[in-house]
Amino acid sequence: MSYFNVLRVTKNLCQFSPNGTKFAYCFGNELTIRNTVTFEQYHTFFCLDIADYIQWSPDSQYILCALYQHSTIQVFSLHSPDWKCKLRHSVCGIVDVCWSPDSRHILTTAEFHVSICIWSLVSHTVKYITCVKETTKPCFSFSSDGSWLAVVEDQGDLDCISIFSASWKLRKQISCVGLGRIEGFSWTPDASAICVWKGAPDKCQLQVYEISTGELRGNFQSSESRMCGIKAVAWMPSGQFLALACLDDKIRLLNHITWQPMVEFPHSDILLDKVCTVYQESFTKEQPSKISFELIHGRPVIISSLQMDLENPTKLMGTGLAVFSSCGYFLATRADKMPAALWIWSIKEMALQSVIVHKQPVTAICWAPVEPRLAIVSGSNFVSLWVNKKVMVHMTDQLCVSDVRWDHSGECLALCATTKVAFLQMPAL
């Protein structure tokens, strides 16, 4: 592995373009674009002020900068650098922004979720969607094929899912009868259905609706009476399994036919499993600055856990992070009461594969887009890489890494700190 190029950034604002040919980053009010092959500077755009957020268009031809304090979105074109666009919502303000899949529309969410504005870069018109539910995250989402937009709307005593076409026309409204209030929703990978779940912390309940008919395709409700509400969900890329990360520290893996659990993955602070590999962060007295991960053979392994916050008891409850690898063979999870430990499960074997225990809480993880290679950071001066049940460490000198991002090929890894970003060239497996 080779470590090259350190750039100064503001607010950790940096992104690879979707096609992998460009890298964008902000420093001050400057938005700089570089070529990812030669790393030469392609162009520099100037924002009105320091940006709060940047995002590439799906076709990599445009990039937007959000200046929330000014209720303004600036849009720049890579093919026509002199072309500029500014979107402003002076009445309600802007709290969120994203591109539509066609790369020619931008969706902004107004403050207090008063409305969603759909800005057209082609016709220069604006359309509005109102009655958006404020507490649901996300409040809207596009299907994987870009054909449909789903929005959670508040209809008084009952929440519903409104389905809009690519031309922004309302095609269907799905009333989630028996579910009550919607906490979250997610499209199936093939965009044929949408799953919604209840927000009650004491009940794990999920419904799946067919998009073509609006009819209920499947329903799951846990029979357990303890705190087992859904905290997060993750789809296997093939759509075969849906992982429910619940408040009782379990992952429930639902199959896509019966929508019932195939298996449950528990997270215990006392690890007895003798088959899985356990790695623990360590250093030697001779070289205290050099970090390594030691393979632990003895059992049980005690994993440090945090004390419950009595004022907010659900904050440190449950599994708050669950991410499938791009191939779908592995699932990485983190229990919130044990934030320094990362669990990796084998979907083929339906068993725990590895546990990687850091000294500091894990702040971010990212699977490589091509191979089952996982990058893990914990706000320290190194990045750990899990590959084939082994852990490698790459030191980053004085750079305290808080986030990581792969390029589209999986050959380059951006190591992001608050004010700097560095790049790690990865060897082929």
C-alpha positions in Angstrom: 0.0 0.0 0.0 1.3 3.5 -0.9 0.2 6.7 0.8 0.1 9.8 -1.4 -1.1 13.4 -1.7 -2.5 15.3 1.3 -5.1 18.0 0.6 -6.5 20.6 2.9 -10.3 20.5 3.2 -13.0 22.3 5.1 -15.7 20.5 7.0 -14.6 17.1 5.6 -16.2 18.1 2.3 -14.7 15.8 -0.4 -16.2 13.2 -2.8 -15.2 10.9 -5.7 -17.4 11.4 -8.7 -19.8 8.5 -9.5 -17.9 7.6 -12.6 -14.6 7.7 -10.7 -12.7 10.1 -13.0 -12.8 13.2 -10.7 -12.4 14.1 -7.1 -14.0 17.2 -5.6 -13.1 18.9 -2.3 -13.7 22.3 -0.6 -11.2 24.5 1.1 -12.7 27.8 2.3 -15.1 29.0 -0.4 -13.2 27.2 -3.2 -14.5 24.0 -4.8 -11.6 22.3 -6.6 -12.0 19.4 -9.0 -9.0 17.0 -9.7 -8.4 14.2 -12.1 -8.2 10.9 -10.2 -5.6 9.4 -12.6 -3.1 12.2 -12.9 -4.3 14.1 -9.8 -3.9 17.3 -11.8 -6.3 20.2 -11.1 -9.2 20.2 -13.5 -11.0 23.4 -12.4 -11.8 25.5 -9.3 -15.2 27.0 -8.7 -15.9 29.7 -6.2 -18.9 29.5 -3.8 -20.6 32.5 -2.2 -19.4 31.4 1.3 -18.0 28.3 3.0 -20.2 25.3 1.9 -22.0 23.0 4.2 -22.4 20.1 1.8 -21.4 19.0 -1.7 -22.9 16.3 -4.0 -22.1 15.1 -7.5 -24.9 14.5 -10.0 -25.4 10.8 -10.9 -23.9 11.4 -14.4 -20.9 13.2 -12.9 -21.5 16.3 -15.2 -22.6 18.6 -12.4 -21.8 19.3 -8.8 -23.9 21.2 -6.2 -22.8 23.1 -3.1 -25.3 23.7 -0.3 -25.0 26.9 1.8 -27.7 26.2 4.3 -27.1 29.4 6.3 -27.9 31.4 3.1 -30.8 29.1 2.1 -28.9 28.7 -1.2 -27.8 25.9 -3.5 -25.1 26.6 -6.1 -24.7 24.3 -9.1 -21.6 24.1 -11.3 -21.0 22.3 -14.7 -17.8 20.5 -15.5 -18.4 20.6 -19.2 -19.3 24.3 -19.2 -17.4 25.9 -16.3 -18.8 29.3 -17.2 -22.3 28.1 -16.7 -23.6 28.7 -13.2 -26.9 28.2 -11.4 -28.2 29.4 -8.0 -31.3 28.1 -6.2 -32.7 30.0 -3.3 -35.5 29.4 -0.9 -35.8 32.6 1.0 -39.1 32.0 2.8 -38.6 28.7 4.6 -34.9 28.0 4.3 -33.3 24.7 3.2 -32.2 21.9 5.5 -31.4 19.1 2.9 -30.7 18.7 -0.8 -30.1 15.9 -3.3 -30.0 15.2 -7.0 -32.7 13.3 -8.9 -31.6 10.2 -10.8 -31.8 12.0 -14.2 -29.2 14.6 -13.0 -31.4 17.4 -14.3 -33.5 18.1 -11.2 -32.6 19.0 -7.7 -34.8 18.3 -4.6 -34.5 20.5 -1.6 -36.3 20.0 1.8 -37.6 23.2 3.4 -37.1 23.9 7.1 -39.5 22.1 9.4 -40.2 19.8 6.4 -42.9 22.3 5.1 -42.4 21.1 1.6 -40.0 19.4 -0.9 -39.1 21.7 -3.8 -38.2 20.1 -7.2 -36.1 22.4 -9.2 -35.6 21.8 -12.9 -32.3 22.8 -14.5 -33.9 22.3 -18.0 -37.2 24.1 -17.8 -36.3 26.4 -15.0 -39.5 25.6 -13.1 -40.2 24.6 -9.5 -42.7 22.0 -8.3 -43.8 21.3 -4.7 -44.7 18.3 -2.6 -46.4 19.2 0.7 -47.6 17.4 3.9 -44.1 15.8 4.3 -43.6 14.0 7.6 -40.9 15.7 9.5 -39.7 12.9 11.9 -39.2 10.2 9.3 -35.6 9.7 8.1 -35.4 9.7 5.2 -38.6 11.5 4.4 -38.3 10.7 0.7 -36.3 8.2 -1.5 -35.9 7.3 -5.1 -36.1 3.7 -6.3 -32.9 2.0 -7.5 -33.9 2.3 -11.2 -34.9 6.0 -10.8 -38.5 5.4 -12.0 -40.2 6.3 -8.7 -40.0 8.7 -5.8 -41.5 7.7 -2.5 -42.5 10.3 0.1 -43.8 9.8 3.6 -46.8 12.1 4.1 -48.6 13.0 7.4 -52.3 12.4 6.9 -53.4 13.2 10.5 -54.0 10.0 12.4 -52.3 7.8 9.7 -49.1 8.1 7.7 -49.0 7.1 4.1 -46.5 6.5 1.3 -47.0 8.6 -1.8 -45.5 7.3 -5.0 -44.5 9.8 -7.7 -43.4 9.1 -11.2 -40.3 10.4 -12.9 -42.4 13.3 -14.3 -43.4 14.2 -10.6 -47.0 13.1 -10.9 -48.7 11.3 -8.0 -49.4 7.7 -9.1 -50.4 6.0 -5.9 -50.9 6.5 -2.2 -50.3 3.6 0.1 -52.0 3.7 3.5 -50.1 1.7 6.0 -53.1 0.3 7.9 -52.2 -1.5 11.1 -48.8 0.2 11.3 -49.8 3.6 12.5 -46.9 6.0 12.5 -44.0 5.3 10.1 -40.5 5.6 11.5 -38.7 4.7 8.3 -38.9 3.0 4.8 -36.7 1.5 2.2 -37.0 0.3 -1.4 -36.3 -3.2 -2.4 -33.2 -3.5 -4.6 -35.3 -4.4 -7.6 -37.7 -1.4 -7.0 -40.7 -3.7 -7.1 -41.8 -3.1 -3.5 -41.2 -0.8 -0.5 -40.9 -1.8 3.1 -42.0 0.5 6.0 -41.5 0.0 9.7 -43.1 1.2 12.9 -41.4 3.7 15.2 -42.4 2.2 18.6 -39.3 1.1 20.6 -41.2 -1.9 22.2 -42.4 -3.4 18.9 -40.5 -4.8 15.9 -43.0 -4.4 13.1 -42.5 -4.1 9.3 -44.8 -4.2 6.3 -43.9 -4.7 2.6 -46.1 -3.2 -0.2 -46.2 -4.0 -3.9 -45.6 -0.8 -5.9 -47.6 -1.9 -9.0 -50.8 -2.7 -7.0 -50.3 -1.0 -3.6 -51.2 -4.3 -1.9 -49.5 -5.8 1.1 -46.9 -8.3 0.0 -45.5 -9.3 3.4 -45.7 -8.5 7.1 -43.4 -9.2 10.0 -44.1 -8.6 13.7 -41.8 -9.9 16.5 -43.6 -11.9 19.2 -41.1 -10.7 21.8 -42.4 -8.3 24.4 -39.1 -6.6 25.3 -37.6 -3.6 23.7 -37.0 -4.8 20.1 -38.0 -1.9 17.9 -36.2 -1.4 14.6 -33.3 1.0 14.6 -31.8 0.5 11.1 -32.2 -1.7 8.1 -29.9 -3.0 5.4 -30.7 -4.8 2.1 -28.5 -7.6 0.8 -27.6 -6.3 -2.8 -29.4 -9.2 -4.4 -32.6 -8.5 -2.4 -32.6 -12.0 -0.9 -32.3 -10.9 2.7 -33.3 -7.8 4.7 -31.4 -7.2 7.9 -33.3 -5.5 10.7 -31.0 -3.9 13.3 -33.1 -3.9 16.5 -33.0 -2.3 20.0 -32.5 -5.6 21.7 -28.9 -5.9 20.2 -30.0 -8.4 17.6 -29.9 -8.5 13.8 -32.9 -10.3 12.4 -32.3 -11.5 8.9 -35.6 -11.7 7.0 -36.0 -13.7 3.8 -37.8 -12.0 0.8 -40.4 -14.7 0.3 -42.1 -15.2 3.7 -40.6 -12.0 5.4 -39.9 -14.1 8.5 -36.5 -14.3 10.2 -34.1 -16.9 8.8 -31.6 -16.3 11.7 -30.9 -13.9 14.5 -27.4 -12.5 15.1 -26.9 -11.5 18.8 -24.3 -9.0 20.1 -23.1 -9.9 23.6 -20.4 -8.3 25.6 -19.2 -11.8 26.6 -18.0 -13.6 23.5 -17.9 -17.4 23.8 -17.8 -18.3 20.1 -14.6 -20.3 19.4 -14.9 -20.5 15.6 -14.8 -16.8 14.8 -11.6 -14.8 14.8 -11.2 -12.0 17.4 -8.7 -9.2 16.9 -7.9 -6.6 19.5 -6.0 -3.3 19.0 -2.6 -3.3 20.7 0.8 -1.7 20.7 4.3 -2.7 22.1 6.2 -0.8 24.7 9.2 -0.5 22.4 7.0 1.1 19.6 4.0 2.7 21.3 3.1 4.7 18.2 2.9 1.6 16.0 -0.6 0.0 16.2 -1.3 -3.6 15.4 -4.3 -6.0 15.9 -3.6 -9.1 18.0 -5.4 -12.3 17.4 -7.1 -13.4 20.6 -7.3 -17.2 21.1 -8.7 -17.5 24.6 -12.4 -17.5 25.5 -14.4 -15.8 26.8 -13.6 -12.4 25.4 -15.0 -9.5 27.4 -15.9 -6.5 25.2 -16.2 -3.1 27.0 -19.7 -1.6 27.0 -21.0 1.8 27.9 -23.3 2.7 30.8 -27.0 3.4 29.8 -28.0 7.0 29.7 -31.0 7.2 32.1 -32.2 10.4 30.4 -32.2 8.8 27.0 -32.3 5.0 27.5 -32.6 4.1 23.8 -29.6 6.1 22.7 -27.1 3.4 23.6 -29.5 0.5 23.0 -29.5 -1.7 20.0 -27.6 -2.2 16.8 -27.2 1.2 15.1 -25.0 0.2 12.2 -25.5 -2.6 9.6 -23.9 -2.7 6.2 -23.7 -5.5 3.6 -20.6 -6.0 1.5 -21.0 -5.3 -2.2 -21.0 -9.0 -3.0 -23.6 -9.7 -0.2 -21.5 -12.4 1.4 -20.8 -10.4 4.6 -22.6 -8.1 7.0 -20.8 -5.6 9.2 -22.5 -4.5 12.4 -21.9 -2.3 15.4 -23.9 -2.4 18.7 -24.2 1.1 20.1 -23.4 0.1 23.7 -20.1 -1.5 22.4 -19.1 1.2 19.9 -15.4 0.2 19.7 -16.2 -3.3 18.5 -17.1 -4.2 14.9 -18.8 -7.5 14.1 -18.6 -9.2 10.7 -21.1 -12.0 9.9 -20.9 -14.6 7.1 -24.2 -14.8 5.2 -23.2 -18.0 3.5 -22.5 -19.8 6.8 -25.0 -17.8 8.8 -22.4 -17.3 11.5 -20.1 -14.8 13.1 -16.9 -14.5 11.1 -14.8 -11.9 12.9 -14.9 -9.4 15.7 -12.5 -6.4 15.6 -12.1 -4.5 18.9 -10.6 -1.0 18.8 -9.6 1.2 21.7 -11.8 4.1 20.5 -15.3 4.0 19.1 -15.6 3.1 15.4 -16.6 6.3 13.6 -17.0 5.0 10.1 -16.8 1.8 7.9 -16.8 1.4 4.2 -16.9 -1.8 2.1 -14.9 -1.7 -1.2 -17.2 -1.6 -4.2 -15.6 -4.6 -5.9 -14.0 -7.0 -3.4 -15.1 -7.9 0.1 -12.5 -5.6 1.7 -13.6 -3.4 4.7 -12.0 -0.2 5.8 -12.6 0.8 9.5 -11.6 4.1 11.2 -12.0 5.2 14.8 -10.8 8.8 14.9 -7.2 7.7 15.3 -4.1 8.0 13.2 -4.6 4.7 11.4 -7.1 2.9 9.2 -7.7 -0.9 9.7 -8.5 -3.1 6.7 -10.4 -6.4 7.1 -9.7 -8.9 4.3 -10.2 -12.7 4.4 -10.6 -12.9 8.2 -7.3 -10.9 8.7 -6.7 -7.3 9.8 -4.1 -5.0 8.3 -3.2 -1.6 9.7 -2.0 1.4 7.8 -0.6 4.3 9.9 -1.5 7.9 8.8 1.1 9.9 10.8 -0.6 12.9 12.3 -3.9 12.5 10.4 -6.7 11.5 12.7 -9.1 9.8 10.3 -12.8 10.1 11.0 -14.2 8.9 7.7 -13.2 6.8 4.6 -14.4 6.7 1.0 -13.5 4.3 -1.8 -13.2 5.2 -5.4 -15.5 3.3 -7.9 -12.7 0.7 -8.7 -11.8 -0.1 -5.1 -8.1 0.7 -5.9 -7.9 4.0 -4.0 -9.1 4.9 -0.5 -9.7 8.5 0.6 -8.8 9.0 4.3 -10.8 12.0 5.6 -10.1 14.1 8.6 -11.8 17.4 9.6 -9.3 19.6 7.8 -7.3 17.2 5.6 -7.8 14.3 3.2 -5.1 11.8 2.1 -5.2 8.9 -0.4 -4.2 5.3 0.0 -3.4 3.2 -3.0 -4.6 -0.3 -2.5 -2.9 -3.5 -3.9 -4.9 -6.1 -5.7 -6.0 -9.1 -3.7 
